């Protein structure tokens, strides 16, 4: 249950002493399960319907204070979302986002990024220091042209040249792309850029490729090495499918030919393939 909705429900219970049973979704019952089990909250008849009554207000108030140290009626606000979430929810991850997101780039072929008349010489910085970086915040974003490889895993990103992939730059996705990164790649500032998705050849990796393609359209291609079948047979890992069975089931409805090719290999070999195999 989302924290603001839970705060509102607890506020109703503490103020009114009860709340209609219809307000208690499955997630609300899960969040308040210990209170039901201990008899602090109790379901009872109320006219033609039912309600949840508070049997021990002091204990429920202490529980609410533990979850919401700044109070139930104070709306979270501030320019540091995770710090704010600690203050209001005692949980930084409740914010779901942070002030900005660092973007790591390894660029080649004299690639530069531009934003509001300023230039980031990403290829020069990569040549001197191994990588370039900037903070991804709100639009306007940094933009570039050429071909950008979106690399799922750290070691392939750091050793990108070893994979001999034709791209002007590589960006580190850090596993599943954040919503902020996806918005940047799909932005007007990046409209002159083509994308090559370079990730694991497993259900999650292919789902990420399709997610990027849905956002950016035909500019997105999937990197498939010429010896992909050999790599699957030699280095394939069964656990990659076991851990993502639900994702694989959804992928079988995909229409994209490159995605279907990899799904076919996963089915034929009964394995997935980690991206790091391309470095061998």
C-alpha positions in Angstrom: 0.0 0.0 0.0 1.3 3.4 -0.9 2.5 5.4 2.1 0.2 8.5 1.6 -2.8 6.2 1.4 -1.8 4.3 4.5 -1.3 7.6 6.4 -4.8 8.7 5.4 -6.3 5.4 6.5 -4.5 5.5 9.9 -5.6 9.1 10.3 -9.2 8.1 9.8 -8.9 5.2 12.3 -7.3 7.3 15.0 -9.7 10.3 14.5 -12.9 8.4 14.0 -12.2 5.2 15.9 -13.2 3.1 12.9 -13.3 3.0 9.1 -15.5 1.3 6.6 -14.3 -2.2 5.7 -14.5 -1.1 2.0 -11.4 1.1 2.6 -9.3 -2.0 3.4 -7.7 -3.4 0.2 -5.6 -6.5 0.2 -2.5 -4.3 0.5 -4.0 -2.4 3.4 -4.7 -5.6 5.2 -1.2 -6.8 4.6 0.3 -3.5 5.9 -1.9 -3.7 9.0 -1.8 -7.4 9.5 0.0 -7.4 12.8 -2.6 -5.0 14.2 -5.4 -7.3 13.1 -3.6 -10.3 14.5 -3.1 -8.6 17.9 -6.7 -7.5 18.2 -5.8 -3.8 18.0 -8.0 -3.6 14.9 -11.1 -5.7 14.7 -13.7 -6.2 12.0 -17.3 -5.8 13.1 -20.8 -5.4 11.7 -22.1 -1.8 11.2 -25.7 -1.5 10.1 -26.1 -3.3 6.8 -22.3 -3.3 6.2 -19.1 -3.8 8.1 -16.3 -1.7 9.5 -12.9 -2.0 11.2 -12.9 -0.7 14.7 -9.9 0.4 16.8 -9.7 -1.6 20.1 -6.4 0.0 21.4 -5.9 3.5 20.2 -2.7 4.1 22.1 -0.9 1.1 20.5 -2.2 2.1 17.0 -1.0 5.7 17.5 2.5 4.4 18.5 2.5 2.2 15.4 1.5 5.2 13.2 4.3 7.4 14.8 6.8 4.6 14.1 5.9 4.7 10.4 5.3 8.4 10.0 7.6 10.3 12.4 6.6 13.7 11.1 2.9 13.0 11.6 0.0 11.6 9.5 -1.3 15.0 8.1 2.0 16.5 6.9 2.6 16.2 3.2 6.2 15.3 2.2 7.9 18.3 0.6 11.5 19.2 -0.1 14.2 19.3 -2.8 16.0 16.2 -1.5 13.4 13.4 -2.0 15.2 10.6 -0.2 16.1 12.7 2.8 12.5 13.9 2.9 11.3 10.3 2.9 13.4 9.6 5.9 11.8 12.5 7.7 8.3 11.6 6.8 8.4 7.8 6.4 11.5 6.7 8.2 12.5 5.1 4.9 14.7 6.7 2.2 13.6 4.2 -0.5 9.9 5.3 -0.1 10.7 8.3 -2.3 11.4 6.1 -5.3 13.7 8.7 -6.8 16.5 11.1 -5.8 17.8 14.6 -6.6 19.6 13.5 -9.8 21.1 10.5 -11.5 24.8 10.2 -12.5 25.2 9.1 -16.1 28.5 7.3 -17.0 29.7 7.6 -20.6 32.6 6.1 -22.5 32.8 7.9 -25.8 34.9 7.6 -29.0 35.1 9.1 -32.5 35.2 12.7 -31.2 31.7 12.4 -29.8 30.4 15.4 -27.8 27.3 16.1 -25.9 25.6 19.5 -26.0 23.2 21.3 -23.7 22.0 24.9 -23.6 24.9 26.1 -25.7 27.5 24.2 -23.6 29.6 21.2 -24.8 30.8 18.1 -23.0 33.8 16.6 -24.9 32.9 13.1 -23.9 35.4 11.4 -26.2 38.3 13.6 -25.1 37.4 13.0 -21.4 37.2 9.2 -22.1 40.6 9.3 -23.7 42.2 11.1 -20.8 40.3 9.6 -17.8 38.5 6.5 -19.0 35.0 7.9 -18.8 32.9 11.0 -18.8 29.9 11.8 -16.6 27.1 14.2 -16.0 24.1 14.5 -13.8 20.7 13.7 -15.2 18.1 16.0 -13.8 15.2 17.8 -15.5 15.0 19.0 -19.1 16.6 20.4 -21.1 18.9 17.3 -21.3 22.3 16.7 -22.7 22.0 15.6 -26.3 24.2 13.9 -28.9 24.1 12.4 -32.4 25.6 9.1 -33.6 25.1 5.7 -32.2 24.9 5.1 -28.4 25.2 1.7 -26.9 23.1 1.1 -23.8 25.2 -1.3 -21.8 23.4 -3.3 -19.0 26.4 -4.5 -16.9 29.5 -2.8 -15.5 32.4 -4.9 -16.8 31.2 -4.9 -20.4 30.8 -1.1 -20.1 34.3 -0.7 -18.7 35.7 -3.0 -21.4 33.4 -1.9 -24.2 36.1 -1.7 -26.8 37.0 -5.4 -26.3 33.5 -6.4 -27.6 34.2 -4.6 -30.9 30.7 -3.1 -31.1 30.2 -0.4 -33.7 29.1 2.6 -31.6 30.2 6.1 -30.9 29.7 5.9 -27.2 28.5 3.6 -24.5 26.2 4.5 -21.5 26.0 2.4 -18.4 22.5 1.4 -17.7 23.2 -0.2 -14.3 20.9 -3.2 -14.9 17.3 -2.1 -15.4 17.1 1.5 -16.8 15.6 4.0 -14.5 12.5 6.0 -15.6 14.7 9.1 -15.7 17.2 7.5 -18.0 14.5 6.2 -20.3 13.0 9.7 -20.5 16.4 11.1 -21.4 17.0 8.6 -24.2 13.5 9.3 -25.6 13.8 13.1 -25.3 13.9 15.6 -28.1 17.6 16.3 -27.3 18.4 12.7 -28.1 16.2 12.5 -31.2 19.3 12.5 -33.6 20.8 9.5 -31.8 20.5 5.8 -32.7 20.6 3.2 -29.9 22.1 -0.3 -29.6 20.9 -2.3 -26.7 23.7 -4.4 -25.2 22.5 -6.5 -22.3 22.1 -10.0 -21.0 20.4 -12.4 -23.4 17.9 -13.5 -20.8 14.3 -12.6 -20.2 15.1 -9.4 -18.2 17.6 -8.2 -20.8 15.2 -8.7 -23.7 12.4 -7.1 -21.7 14.7 -4.0 -21.3 15.5 -4.0 -25.0 11.8 -4.0 -25.8 11.1 -1.3 -23.2 13.7 0.9 -24.8 12.3 0.2 -28.3 8.8 1.1 -27.1 10.1 4.5 -25.9 12.4 5.3 -28.9 11.0 3.3 -31.8 12.9 2.1 -34.8 16.1 3.9 -33.7 16.7 1.0 -31.3 18.5 -2.1 -32.4 19.5 -5.2 -30.4 23.2 -6.1 -30.5 23.5 -9.8 -31.5 27.0 -11.1 -32.0 27.5 -13.4 -35.0 28.4 -16.4 -32.8 25.5 -16.0 -30.5 24.4 -19.7 -31.0 27.9 -20.9 -30.0 28.0 -18.7 -27.0 24.6 -19.9 -25.8 25.7 -23.6 -26.1 29.0 -23.0 -24.4 28.2 -20.5 -21.7 24.4 -20.6 -21.3 23.1 -20.5 -17.7 19.8 -22.2 -16.8 19.3 -20.1 -13.6 18.7 -17.0 -15.8 15.4 -18.6 -17.0 14.4 -20.1 -13.6 14.7 -16.7 -12.0 12.6 -14.9 -14.6 9.9 -17.5 -15.7 7.1 -14.9 -15.5 9.0 -12.4 -17.7 9.8 -15.2 -20.2 6.1 -16.1 -20.4 5.2 -12.5 -21.2 8.0 -12.2 -23.8 6.5 -15.1 -25.9 3.9 -12.7 -27.1 6.6 -10.3 -28.5 6.6 -9.4 -32.2 10.1 -8.0 -32.6 12.2 -10.4 -34.8 15.4 -9.9 -32.9 13.7 -10.5 -29.6 12.1 -13.6 -31.0 15.4 -14.9 -32.2 16.9 -14.7 -28.7 13.7 -16.1 -27.1 14.0 -19.0 -29.6 17.6 -19.6 -28.4 16.5 -19.5 -24.8 13.8 -22.1 -25.5 16.1 -24.3 -27.6 19.0 -24.2 -25.1 16.9 -23.9 -22.0 19.4 -21.2 -20.8 20.0 -17.5 -20.9 23.4 -15.9 -21.6 25.2 -13.3 -19.5 26.5 -10.4 -21.4 30.0 -10.9 -20.0 30.4 -13.9 -22.3 31.1 -11.5 -25.1 34.3 -10.5 -23.4 35.8 -14.0 -23.6 
